[in-house]
């Protein structure tokens, strides 16, 4: 059975009781729920970082240009479309890697680590391995 990916956005308010109830019964046996730390992935994934840097650079260049407001708006609209495509691509990459790990390790559900108080099995290192991400050393 393919694992289901439930993305919890930072703006979503999910009661802690709901998460605790969902994860509560998993303590006695290996959890059937896996978690992925999206923050850690985005901080260490060169592909994501490069996309982010390019978009920031392009936005800055558009804002500093001497083009008319109409041209700037058109360029920003195009940049938003590029951003959406890039976001779709990296989300798909993470989803595919998480599904692969979930299938190999027999998890039924994969959720993002954000907003999970406790429970679940962290598969972030396995997802990072598939995406060829090496964790950066903490800055002093």
N, C-alpha and C positions, 0 to 999 in steps of 0.2 A: 504494500500500500504506500503510495507516495505521501510524503509528509506535507502537512499544510503549513504555510507560512502566515503568521498573524503579525502584521506590522502595527506596532503601537506608536503613533506619532507623539512627539513631545507635547503637542497641544491637547492631546486626548486626556480626558480625566477618567481614569479607571479606578474604581474603589478598591482599596487594598484588600478588603474582605473577599471580593470576587477572585482576585489573584490567589489569595491564601487558600480559598476553598478549592480552586482548580488544582493547586499544587499540593495541598495538604495530604492527600491520600498516597502520595508517591514516596514517602519516607521509608517504608519497610522493604521495598524492592527497588530495583533500578528504575529510575524515573522514566516515564514514557514521553516526558516533555524536555526539550532541549532549549537552551538559550544561546543567543549570539549577541555579543557586545558590539553594537554598531559604532559607538563612539570610538572604541579602540581600533576598529577596522579603518574608519575614515581618517584617524590620526596617523596611521602607519602605512596606508596603501598608496604607493607611488602613483598609480593610475588616477585615483580619486584626487590626490593632492595636485597633480599636474593639471587635471581638468579645472579644479578650483582656481589655481593660480592663473591659468589662461583666461578664464572668464573674468576674474578680477582685473587682470591687465587690460583686456579688451574693453571692459566697462569704463575703466579709468581713461583709456585712450579716446573713447567716444565722448566722454564728458569734457575732456580737455580740448577736443577738436574745435575748430572755428566754423564747423558746419552749422547750417540753420537748425533751429529747433525741430523743424519738421524732419530734416534728414537725421538728426540725432535720434529722434523718436523711432524712425524707421529702422535705424541700426540697432537700437535697443530692443525693438520687437524681434528682430532677427536673432539677436543674442539670446533672448528669452527662449526662442524656439530651439536654438543649439543647446542651451542649458537643459531644457526638458528632455532632449534626445540623450544627452550625456547622463542625466540622472536616471533615465530609463535603462540605459546600458549598464551602469554600475549596479543598480538595483537588481537587474536580471542576473548579473554575474554573482552577486552575493546570494541571491535566491537559489540559483542553480547549485552553487557550492554547498549551501545549507541542505538542500534536498538530497544531494549526493551523500553527505555525511549522515543525514537522518536515515536514508535508506540502508546504508552500510551498517549502522549501529542500531537499527530497528526503533527509531523514535517515531511517535505518531504525530507530534506537534513540535514546531520550532517557533519560538517567539523572540522578540528582541529583548535584551537584558534590561533595558531602561524600564522603569516602573515595576520591576519584579523584586519584591522585598526579599524573598528567599525561595529556594526550591529550584527544580530543574537541573539539568546537567549542562554545564558550559561547554559548547562545542566550538567556541571562537578559535582556539588554536588549530583545530582541524580545518575550519573554513579558511583561515589565513594560509595554511599550508597549500590548499588547492589554489588559492588566489596568488600564491607566491609572495606573501607579505612577511617581512621580517620586522619584528617589533623593535622600535627605536629605544635606545637606552634613555632613561629619564634625564632631563637636563638638570645640572647642578643648581 
